[in-house]
Amino acid sequence: MAMIRISNVNKYFGNLHVLKGVSLEVNKGEIVSIIGPSGSGKSTLLRCLNQLEKIDSGVVEIEGLVVAAAGNVAERVTASPQEVRAAYRKTGMVFQNFNLFPHMTALGNVIEAPITVNKMDRAAAIEFGEKQLAKVGLLEKKDVYPSRLSGGQRQRVAIARALAMDPDIMLFDEPTSALDPELVGEVLEAIKNLAKEKMTMLVVTHEMSFARELSHRIVFMDEGQIIEDCPPKQFFERPSHPRIKSFLEKML
């Protein structure tokens, strides 16, 4: 089943055409890595998927529900606002820069949304939040404030916070780009553990070894378009497009 379906999506920032007719499907349990040069539209695609940016045309579906449509297909939106909100509550997103609440402990950050948004009982939220911190190896840091955590630890708290909403889909936007090199591994390990649980994931990343090891598919974007969508072995060993070959020569 397609957990995510993006159909002919276009996005403009003023006169800049950032996404040019992008179409993509991600099936249940798949890990799809999006890679490409800076400015190719990777992060914008994720932000459009999560409605942090409004699309100018095309259709976005989450678990079969049309959550956004614009242009000449706008009439396809039949979901109620309540259904759309429910769909997005099942979609977790982890950003480049953590975005933790500085006045809350690690556990406080994790349980805030389940209590506030999902109206979960506080005791149940604490128990569930502690399980999510344990998943990312940070249960012993539950009472520590973000200022006392390393960058890698803060990003793992951000992952636990997203997991606390019990999502079906996880979106990662360059989750290691703001980290010192020695901290990257601990965040990638947390994501690898989610892969073992068959979590559906769409990951914008520049970590080539991670993409090669864990992804079911690699999507390569350049200048607002998807120019390759294939298994990792094919992508890295038999790239079909000259632009991909030149990119890999610089990255590897």
C-alpha positions as CSV (number, residue, x, y, z in Angstrom):
1,M,0.0,0.0,0.0
2,A,1.2,3.5,-0.8
3,M,1.7,5.3,2.5
4,I,2.8,8.4,0.6
5,R,1.8,9.4,-3.0
6,I,2.9,12.7,-4.5
7,S,1.5,13.4,-8.0
8,N,2.8,16.0,-10.4
9,V,3.5,18.5,-7.6
10,N,4.8,22.0,-8.5
11,K,6.0,24.6,-6.1
12,Y,7.1,28.2,-6.7
13,F,8.8,30.7,-4.5
14,G,8.1,33.9,-6.5
15,N,9.4,33.3,-9.9
16,L,11.6,30.4,-8.8
17,H,10.2,27.1,-9.9
18,V,11.5,24.9,-7.0
19,L,9.5,21.6,-7.7
20,K,8.8,20.8,-11.3
21,G,6.1,18.1,-11.7
22,V,7.4,15.8,-9.0
23,S,5.7,12.4,-8.5
24,L,6.8,9.8,-5.9
25,E,5.3,6.9,-4.0
26,V,6.5,5.3,-0.8
27,N,5.0,2.0,0.2
28,K,4.4,0.6,3.7
29,G,7.6,-0.4,5.4
30,E,9.9,1.2,2.7
31,I,12.9,3.4,3.5
32,V,13.4,5.9,0.6
33,S,16.4,8.2,0.7
34,I,16.3,11.5,-1.2
35,I,19.7,12.8,-2.2
36,G,21.0,15.5,-4.5
37,P,22.9,18.8,-4.6
38,S,21.9,21.8,-2.4
39,G,19.0,23.7,-3.9
40,S,17.6,20.7,-5.8
41,G,14.2,20.8,-3.9
42,K,14.8,17.9,-1.5
43,S,13.8,19.7,1.7
44,T,11.0,21.6,0.0
45,L,9.5,18.3,-1.1
46,L,9.3,17.1,2.5
47,R,7.9,20.5,3.7
48,C,5.2,20.3,1.0
49,L,4.4,16.7,2.0
50,N,3.9,17.8,5.6
51,Q,2.1,21.0,4.6
52,L,4.7,23.3,6.0
53,E,4.7,24.7,2.5
54,K,1.6,24.9,0.3
55,I,1.8,23.3,-3.1
56,D,0.9,25.3,-6.2
57,S,-0.4,22.4,-8.2
58,G,-0.6,18.6,-7.9
59,V,-1.9,16.2,-5.3
60,V,-0.5,14.9,-2.0
61,E,-1.9,11.7,-0.4
62,I,-1.1,10.2,3.0
63,E,-2.3,6.6,3.5
64,G,-4.8,7.0,0.6
65,L,-6.2,10.2,1.9
66,V,-5.9,13.3,-0.3
67,V,-4.5,15.9,2.1
68,A,-3.6,18.6,-0.4
69,A,-4.5,19.3,-4.0
70,A,-4.1,22.5,-6.0
71,G,-4.3,23.7,-9.6
72,N,-6.7,22.0,-11.9
73,V,-7.1,19.0,-9.5
74,A,-8.1,21.0,-6.5
75,E,-11.6,19.6,-6.6
76,R,-10.1,16.2,-5.6
77,V,-9.8,17.3,-2.0
78,T,-12.7,15.5,-0.3
79,A,-11.2,14.9,3.1
80,S,-12.5,17.0,6.0
81,P,-10.1,19.3,8.0
82,Q,-10.4,16.8,10.9
83,E,-9.4,13.9,8.6
84,V,-6.4,15.8,7.3
85,R,-5.2,16.7,10.8
86,A,-5.6,13.0,11.8
87,A,-3.5,12.0,8.8
88,Y,-0.7,14.4,9.8
89,R,-0.7,13.3,13.4
90,K,0.4,9.9,12.0
91,T,3.3,11.6,10.2
92,G,6.4,12.4,12.3
93,M,9.1,14.8,11.1
94,V,12.6,15.4,12.3
95,F,14.3,18.6,11.3
96,Q,17.9,19.6,10.8
97,N,18.0,21.8,13.9
98,F,16.3,19.8,16.7
99,N,13.7,22.5,17.6
100,L,13.4,21.3,21.2
101,F,11.8,23.4,24.0
102,P,14.8,24.7,26.0
103,H,12.7,25.1,29.2
104,M,11.6,21.4,29.2
105,T,13.6,18.3,30.1
106,A,14.2,15.6,27.5
107,L,11.1,13.7,28.7
108,G,9.1,17.0,28.9
109,N,9.8,17.6,25.2
110,V,8.7,14.1,24.3
111,I,5.4,14.0,26.3
112,E,4.3,17.5,25.4
113,A,2.5,16.7,22.2
114,P,0.8,13.4,23.4
115,I,-0.6,15.3,26.3
116,T,-1.5,18.5,24.5
117,V,-2.6,17.2,21.1
118,N,-3.7,13.6,21.8
119,K,-5.1,14.4,25.3
120,M,-3.2,11.4,26.7
121,D,-3.2,10.9,30.5
122,R,0.0,12.3,31.9
123,A,1.0,9.1,33.6
124,A,0.4,7.1,30.4
125,A,2.3,9.8,28.4
126,I,5.3,9.5,30.8
127,E,5.4,5.7,30.5
128,F,5.1,5.9,26.7
129,G,7.6,8.8,26.5
130,E,10.2,6.8,28.5
131,K,9.8,3.9,26.0
132,Q,10.6,6.3,23.1
133,L,13.7,7.7,24.9
134,A,14.8,4.1,25.5
135,K,14.5,3.4,21.8
136,V,17.0,6.1,21.0
137,G,19.3,5.2,23.9
138,L,18.5,8.2,26.1
139,L,16.3,7.0,29.0
140,E,19.1,7.9,31.5
141,K,18.9,11.5,30.2
142,K,15.1,11.9,30.6
143,D,15.5,14.6,33.3
144,V,18.2,16.6,31.5
145,Y,17.6,19.9,29.8
146,P,18.6,20.4,26.1
147,S,21.4,22.8,27.0
148,R,23.1,20.0,28.8
149,L,22.9,17.6,25.9
150,S,25.2,17.1,23.0
151,G,23.9,17.8,19.5
152,G,23.6,14.1,18.8
153,Q,21.6,13.6,22.0
154,R,19.3,16.5,21.2
155,Q,18.6,15.1,17.8
156,R,17.8,11.7,19.3
157,V,15.4,13.5,21.7
158,A,13.8,15.0,18.6
159,I,13.4,11.6,17.1
160,A,11.9,10.3,20.3
161,R,9.5,13.3,20.4
162,A,8.3,12.5,16.9
163,L,7.9,8.8,17.8
164,A,5.8,9.8,20.8
165,M,2.9,10.6,18.5
166,D,3.0,7.0,17.4
167,P,3.4,7.8,13.7
168,D,3.0,5.4,10.7
169,I,5.5,7.5,8.7
170,M,8.7,9.3,9.6
171,L,10.2,12.1,7.6
172,F,13.8,13.1,8.2
173,D,15.2,16.4,6.7
174,E,19.0,16.1,6.8
175,P,18.9,14.8,10.4
176,T,22.7,14.9,10.8
177,S,23.7,18.0,8.9
178,A,23.9,20.2,12.0
179,L,26.1,17.8,13.9
180,D,29.8,17.5,14.4
181,P,31.1,14.4,12.5
182,E,31.7,12.3,15.6
183,L,28.1,12.7,16.6
184,V,26.6,11.6,13.3
185,G,26.8,7.9,14.0
186,E,24.6,7.9,17.1
187,V,21.8,9.6,15.2
188,L,22.1,7.2,12.3
189,E,22.1,4.3,14.7
190,A,18.8,5.5,16.1
191,I,17.3,5.6,12.6
192,K,18.7,2.2,11.9
193,N,16.8,0.8,14.9
194,L,13.6,2.3,13.4
195,A,14.3,0.5,10.2
196,K,14.4,-2.8,12.1
197,E,10.8,-2.1,13.2
198,K,9.7,-1.7,9.5
199,M,8.9,2.0,10.0
200,T,8.0,3.7,6.7
201,M,10.6,6.4,6.2
202,L,11.4,9.2,3.8
203,V,14.9,10.5,4.5
204,V,16.6,13.5,2.9
205,T,20.3,12.9,3.6
206,H,23.8,13.5,2.4
207,E,25.1,10.4,4.2
208,M,25.9,8.2,1.3
209,S,26.9,5.1,3.3
210,F,23.6,5.3,5.3
211,A,21.5,5.6,2.1
212,R,23.3,2.7,0.5
213,E,23.0,0.4,3.5
214,L,19.4,1.0,4.7
215,S,17.4,2.3,1.7
216,H,15.1,0.2,-0.4
217,R,15.2,3.0,-3.0
218,I,17.3,6.0,-3.8
219,V,15.6,9.1,-5.2
220,F,18.0,11.6,-6.8
221,M,16.8,15.2,-7.3
222,D,18.3,17.9,-9.4
223,E,16.9,21.3,-10.2
224,G,13.5,20.5,-8.8
225,Q,13.0,17.2,-10.6
226,I,13.4,13.5,-9.8
227,I,15.9,12.2,-12.4
228,E,16.4,8.7,-10.8
229,D,14.4,6.4,-8.6
230,C,16.1,3.0,-8.2
231,P,17.6,0.4,-5.8
232,P,20.8,1.5,-4.0
233,K,23.0,-1.1,-5.8
234,Q,21.9,0.2,-9.2
235,F,22.3,3.8,-8.1
236,F,25.8,3.5,-6.8
237,E,27.2,0.9,-9.1
238,R,25.4,1.6,-12.4
239,P,24.2,5.2,-12.4
240,S,22.3,5.9,-15.6
241,H,22.5,9.7,-15.7
242,P,25.6,11.8,-16.3
243,R,24.5,14.2,-13.5
244,I,24.4,11.4,-11.0
245,K,27.8,10.2,-12.0
246,S,29.4,13.6,-11.5
247,F,27.6,14.0,-8.1
248,L,28.9,10.6,-6.9
249,E,32.4,11.4,-8.0
250,K,32.4,14.5,-5.7
251,M,30.6,12.8,-2.8
252,L,32.3,9.4,-2.6
